[in-house]
Amino acid sequence: MNPGINAIVEFYDDAESAVADTRLFNGVPLRRKDGRATEAGRLQELGSRLFKGVRSQTESYFFRRARNAGLRIVGRTAIPEWGTSGMSESAVHGIIGNPWNVGRSPGGSGDHRSLGHERMRRK
């Protein structure tokens, strides 16, 4: 997905099918952290080999509200296994690299979100 960085683990194929309208956040892209809030039918692996391939059956309150506001959910980002570590690595997706020096870790369990933004900005 993003070699050497591993911050973004899945881009949704249907993310570009958003329809223009007048909702407050119409078309604003959002990537989902691969834990906690769920999207019905989407992978929810929690950074764990035990949950590899598991799809959520329910839509969380947050994502119902986000879609109603016009946010466009474009994919999901890596988390440490079960989201319980302060380190930026996952048993499933590997170590998350720093975009300025992939040999270094950005540190922190949520740094993958900003790294993904930086990677997308550079393209």
N, C-alpha and C positions, 0 to 999 in steps of 0.2 A: 504494500500500500504506500508506504513512505520509507524506503530503505534507509537503515541506519538510525532513524528516529523512532519509528514504531509507535508514534503517539496516536495516530488514527488507524483503527483496526477494521473499519468497514464504512464505505460510502454507500448510501442507498441508491439503487438504480432508478427509483422513482422520484428522487429528490428534485429533479428538474421539471417535474410535471405540475408545479404550482401554478395556479390560475391567478391572474392579477385581479385585485379587488380593492376595497377601501378600508379594510381592517387596519387597526393601529400598527401592527408589526408586519404587515403584508410583505412576504418574501424575504424577511430577515433570516439568514441561515443560523441554525443552532445544531451543535453536535452534542449527543447524549453521552454522558459518562456511563460506562458499562457496569452500572450498579445502581441500586436503589430504584428510582422512578422507572417504570416499565412502559413499553409500547407493545400493544397486542400484536402478536405474530412476528415480532422482531427478536433476534438473538439477545440473550441476557446471560452472558457467560461468567460474569463476576471475576474475570481474570483468573479463573480456576479451570484446571483440566477436568475436574469433576462435573462442571457445568458446560463443558464444550458441546456446542450444538443445541443447547436448550433454548426454546423459544417461549416467550411470555404469553400467557393466555389472557391477560388482562391489561387494560390501559389505565395508567395512573391518572389521578386527578390533575397533576401537573401537566401531563401531555395533552389531556383533553382541553385544558385551558389554553395551553400554548398554541395548539392548532386553531382553536376558536379565535385567538388574537391574531392569527395570520403567520405565526412563525413557521419556517420551513425546516423541518428536522432532516438534516442531510447525512447523518451517519452517527457512529459511536466511537468513543475514544477509549484507550486502554486504561486499566486501573491495576494496582497491585492486587494480588490474590485476595479476594473477599473484601478488598478496600481497607484492610486492617494494618497496612504497613505505611510508614512515612517515606519509603523508598519508591522510586519510579521504575519498578520492574514487575513483570508478570510471568508466571509459570507458563502461560499460554503464548504470550506475544513477545517475551524477552525484555531486555533492558531498553528503556526509553532514552534515546540519545539527545544531547543538546544540539540544536540546529546550527550553532556557531562552531561547535567542535564535537562531532559525534562520538569521539572517544571518551567524552565526559558525560556524566549524568546530570540532568538539570536539578535533581533532588526534589523531594516532596511528592505526595501522592496525587496532587492535582495539577502539577506543572504541565502535563500532557495537553491540557486544554489550550494554554497560551502558546505552547510549541506548535500545536496544530494550526493556530491562527497565523503564526509567523511563517510556517511552511507554505500555507495557502497564499499569503501575501506576496511571497517571493516568486510565485509562478507567473 
